[in-house]
């Protein structure tokens, strides 16, 4: 979708009347001054208590008062439907897919949908007509019927969502639009998968949770890093107790994007760079937060209760602009406030600690950190290394490849998957489509989507409050206490 997508219209929930998506985006753009929807939902600068009995996997520790230090847990809004935790898809032989957004991400992900048997790409949407036409040609070349195309303005995705022959809508558009498009899909009876982050405001996250429960449709954050080979190996080892009682983890998105954000051809307009003029916190926590949450069974026996965030001065993008952008470039009108590096500390109800980092504005080799530590040892990625007792006794890092027997069954069956990001994109889409075809519970749900995205608004609020802890809502409304499967899935019988 191009930058003009920030100027389009959309509908609110059907029983709440019509609402312009322009007003939604204006609110989002002004979020830095409006508190990102925090006040009305009771988010305080105190950590939540989050205590209570919980199930868990091997190596789990009991809930502790340390996580709350006496602060009261803010009540969640009343549930308007039934929980979606543990709810399977309806079984279907063929999954009919509609794709909204055919830029860098959507334009490549369509290849993976087309590579899977029993998946049909029925409809495509992007206001940039050439991109839609190129994607439609891929569908025909793959031997499928020509898809319906929606290119008539910024609201045409609503017509795609209204189709009666779709089971799943995939959203790969600028962040501003994810919320409205996920809503449109669910309101029209479709399951929806959204690229990161699923929304940009706390009140939007609650609306997606409520809407998923009301419509009985899954709304999933398509977090590909949860399906990385290393991440899935560590996950299985953690659940088997190899790390002992889990104590701490870390995840990040440290990726030098300066050149891409100022490249007029890479992104369709400056939408990603403009977020650096709006928020100060962690704009992209999901890649690091999702895998560590899986290790610790967040929402499945433990939950995150608070986040404290600190940010450096915002210098990197302005310095890059001075060195590389000509006078008169539109970027010279921009004032960057996003911290060059944000560091957040997240605490769980069981007293565990998760460190999150975000830095896309300074020189740095790519790293998601991806670390997990417990009473029996520690793993750290980039590069991958491990130290576990009783296997190791000399306080020296060891080769993680020695633990290849712990690879997840998905990676054992798809040892050389196609697609980008080392194959994790394919593994993610394969598994999601498999769950839909076999009528299985998805590996993650709307509660995970909301939890993994909550650091976006909450880290901003914490940075503004000089690191004061912000309470992370219990989007599950108590369901987190029940142990249940997640990404560490059992291989289906058929």
Secondary structure, 3 states (H helix, E strand, C coil): CCHHHHHCCCCCCHHHCCCCHHHHHHHHHCHHHHHHHCHHHCCCCCCCCCCCCCCCCCCCCCCCHHHCCCCCCCCCCCCCCCCCCCCECCCCCCEEEEEECCCHHHHHHHHHHHCCCCEEEEEEECCCHHHHHHHHHHHHHCCCCCCEEECCCCCCHHHHHCCCCCCEEEECCCHHHHHHHHHHHHHCCCEEEECCCCCCCHHHHHHHHHHHHHHCCCEEECCHHHHCHHHHHHHHHHHCCCCCCEEEEEEEEECCCHHHHCCCCCCCCCHHHHHHHCCCCCCCCHHHHHHHHHHCCECCCECEEEEEEEECCCCHHHHHHHHHCCCCCHHHHCCCCCCCCEEEEEEECCCCEEEEEEECCCCCCCECCCEEEECCEEEECCCCEEEECCCCCCCCCEEHHHHHHHCCHHHHHCCCCCCCHHHHHHHHHHHHHHHHHHCCECCCCHHHHHHHHCHHHHHHHHHHCCCCCEECCCCCCCHHHCCCCCCCCCCCCC
